[in-house]
Amino acid sequence: MISNSEMIRIRRQMQRRIRDVVAERRRARQMEPAGEPAGDSDTRQTTDPSLTAPL
């Protein structure tokens, strides 16, 4: 069974990873040319490899 402190640690780690991915995607959007259509998601990577790494 997972202890309460370990659950808190895992939750905080997940929140950090999510925050990092959101920030990375925001930076990538800001770097895109202004004329590029926003709906063209076929060329973007949809999964972040850091999220699939074992804990």
C-alpha positions in Angstrom: 0.0 0.0 0.0 1.2 3.5 -0.8 1.7 5.8 2.2 0.2 9.2 2.4 3.5 11.0 2.0 4.4 8.9 -1.0 1.0 9.7 -2.6 1.7 13.4 -2.1 5.1 13.1 -3.6 3.8 11.3 -6.7 1.0 13.8 -7.1 3.4 16.8 -6.9 5.7 15.1 -9.4 2.8 14.6 -11.8 1.8 18.2 -11.4 5.3 19.4 -12.2 5.5 17.2 -15.3 2.1 18.5 -16.5 3.2 22.1 -15.9 6.5 21.6 -17.8 4.6 20.1 -20.8 2.1 22.9 -20.8 4.9 25.5 -20.7 6.9 23.7 -23.4 3.8 23.6 -25.7 3.2 27.3 -25.0 6.7 28.1 -26.0 6.4 26.1 -29.2 3.2 27.9 -30.1 4.8 31.2 -29.6 7.7 30.2 -31.9 5.3 29.3 -34.7 4.9 31.8 -37.6 1.8 33.9 -37.2 0.4 32.9 -40.6 0.3 29.2 -39.8 -3.2 27.8 -39.2 -3.8 26.8 -35.6 -5.8 23.6 -36.6 -2.8 21.9 -38.3 -2.0 19.4 -35.6 -0.9 16.6 -37.9 2.7 17.9 -37.9 3.0 18.2 -34.1 4.1 15.5 -31.7 1.1 14.6 -29.6 2.8 12.7 -26.8 5.6 13.9 -24.7 8.3 11.1 -24.2 8.9 12.3 -20.6 5.4 11.4 -19.7 5.9 7.7 -20.7 9.1 7.4 -18.6 8.8 5.1 -15.6 8.7 6.8 -12.2 
